[in-house]
């Protein structure tokens, strides 16, 4: 009502029913108005969906083929090593482990929260992580690695855990339960607030930039794009058929960049 200067919603709906306004145009106007108000893209999508449901509940059809492209109104920045060092030196052990694993492995948050103790081989150098197909976004299993720094902190964390086995979740709540996606986001974002700047309604540093940090650092270290994509789980055209890298090949490439992943 605020976006479209509507005084009475019921009468407005009735005027759409009578053909005074085209529902498709109203919908597009609403989305564009939100975008111009510096609203985050995901919020725009959510509110747009709510408007569709409101219209449908009142017997008004919106063309399903309409696509309104929204653009990110906030620009992410990658944290510097100095900023990351400050963060990990001023946070608790569990959060430190989460941050170091994410920035040195390229894991998605959901992949990390579903990792079991048995999915990581700490006897290898560098430590090996196996992402199970069911927890991967592409539903394809893959391997990646963590830095020696992340391994050292993880060993400290596991040493204070009680009653753990190979099927225990790698990172848990204080009661030993699986962390939710939002809980991991909260822990990392809370740590980032020590250095992040607020732009609009959100901060310019958040949990996902750690995955971006990994990929950017690997490429800047001279690691070929296809190797980096395989480690982070990005699907590439024909990659599954023609790029069959062995664990040893991936390990050799990772080791060439590992020093740049040490904070």
N, C-alpha and C positions, 0 to 999 in steps of 0.2 A: 504494500500500500504506500509505503514511503517512497520507494523507487519510482513508481508510476503515478504518484500524486492522486491516489484513489481515496475518496472520502468515505464511500460506502461500498464494501466488498460485495454484498448481495446484489445491489443494483448494477454493479460493474459486471458481475457474472451474467446477469440477466441481459445486459446489453450485448455481451458476446454471443449469447444464445440467439438473440434477435438479429445477428449479423451486422451490428454496428462496428464491431472490431473483429479482425481476423485473429484467431487464437495463435496461429503460427507467428504472426508479427508481434503479438504481445509477448510471447515467450522469448523471441529473439531480442526484443527491446529490453526485457528484464535482464537477460544474460549480459548484454552489452553494458547496461547501467551498472551492474555489479562489477564488471571488469574495470570500468572507469573509476570505481570507488576504491580501487586498490585491495579488492577482496581476493584471497588466495584461490587458485584454480580448483582445488578439491572442494572448497566451500561452495564455489559457484556451481560445480557439478551437483553437489548435494541439494542445494536450494533449487536448482533447475529441475531436479527430479521431483522435488516436493510440489513444485508448481504444476508439473504434469499430472501428478496424482490428484491435486486439488481440482484441476480441470476435468479429469476423467470421472471423478466422484460426482461431478455436476453435469455429466453427459456431454462434455466438450472434448472433441478429438484434436490432438496435436499430431502433425505429420511426423512419423517416427524417423523419416529420412533426414530431418533437419540436423545439420551439424554446425554448431557454433564453436569455432576454435578459440580457445582462451590461451593467453600467454602468461608465463610466470612473471609476476610483478616484483619478485624479490630475487636478487642475484646472490647465489651462494658464493662463499669464498673458502678457499682451502686454508686450514690453519697452518701456521709456520711451525717448524720444529721447536722453536723457542716457546711458542704458545702451548704446544702439546706437552713439552717438558714441564711447564708451569702447572698445567692441569694434572698430569699424572703424579706430580709431587705434592699436590694439594687435594687429593681425593682418597677415598678408602680403597683397600686392596681389591675388593670385588669389582668396583667400577674401573679401577686401573687395569685389571685383567681384561674386562670387556673391551675397553678402548684399545688396548695393545693388540688383542686378537683381531678386532675389526680392521684396524689400520694396517696390519701386516699380513692379512689373509685375503682380503677382498670379500669376505663373507657378507651375506645379507643378514639383517637382524633376525629374521625368522629362521634362517639356517643356523645361526648361532644358538638361539634359544632351544632348538630341537636337538642340538648335539648331545650325544651320550659320551660318557667317559671312554667307552670302547671304540668310539669313532676317531680318537686321536692317538697316534703312536708317538709317545714322547721319547722312545728309545732311538729314534732316527734323528739325523741332522740334515736339514732342519726338521722339526717335528711335523709329522704328516697328519692332515685332517681329511677324513673321508666324508663327503656330504652324501647322505642317502637320497636316492631318487625321489622318494615320497616327500621329502622336505625341500627339494630344489624347485625353483620357480618354473624351470623348463621340464621338470619331472625326469631329469637326466642326472645320474650320479656323476660325481667328479671328485678330484682331489685338489687340495691346495696345501699351503704350508703356513707356519707362523714363525716369526723371528725368534732368535735365541733370547731376546729380552722378554718377549711375550711368554715364552716357555718358562723362563726363570720365575716370573711372577705367578704363572699358572701353578707351578709346583708348590709355591708357598701357599696359594689358596687351597689347593687340594689337600695339603698337609693338615689344615685345620678343620677339614670336613670330617664328619663321622659317618660310619656305616655306608660307605660308598662302594659300588661295584661297577662292572662294565656297562650296566643298563641304567646307572644313575645319570641324571642330567648333568652336563659339565658345569653349567652356571645355574645356581638356584637361589631361591629366597633363603632367608635366615633359618627357616623351618625345613629346608631341604626340598621344597616344592619347585616345580618348573616355573620359571619367570615368564610373564606374558610379554607380548610384543611391546605394549605400552609401558611396561615397567622398565624394560631395557632402554627404550627411548627416553623415559623420564630420568634415569640414572645418568645417561650420557649427556642429555641436554642440560641437566642440573650442573654437571661439571663444566660444560661449555659456557655457562652463564658467567663463569669467573672471568672470561675474556671476551665473550661475544658482545656485539652491539645490536641493539634492537632497531629494526627497520620496519616501520609500519607496525603490524601486529605480531611480527615474529622476529626471531633472532637470525643473524646471518650465518651462524654456525649451528649445526644440528647433527644428529647421529649419522645420517646418510652421507655426510661429507667425508667420513672416515673411509668408506668404500671408494669414493672418488679420489681421496688422497692416495690410496693404494694403487689404483689404476694409473693415475697421473705420475706417481713416483716410479712405477715400473717402466712406463713408456719413456720417461725422462732419463731412466738409467740405461736405455738402449735395448730393452727387451722387446722383441717383435710383437706387434699387435695381436696376431693369432695366439701366441703363447699367453699373453695377458688375458685375452678373452676366455681362453680355456680355464684359467685359474679362477676368474671371477664368475664364470658361468654365463657369459654372454653368447647367445646363439649367433652363428655366422653362416652365411649361405654356403652350402655344400661342405661345411666344416666336419660334420659327422662322418661323411663318406671319405674325405681325403686327408684330414688332419688327425692322424692316429698317434698322438704323442705318448711315449712311455713315461712311467713314473720317474725314471732316471733322467730323461731329457728335461722334464718339467723341473726337477730338482736342480739340475745344473743351471738352468736359466734363472731360477729363483735365487740361488746362491750368489749370482752375479749382481743382483740388485739388493740383497738383504741388508748390506751395510747402510743403504739409504733409507731403510725402514726402521732403523734403530733410532730411538729418540734420546 
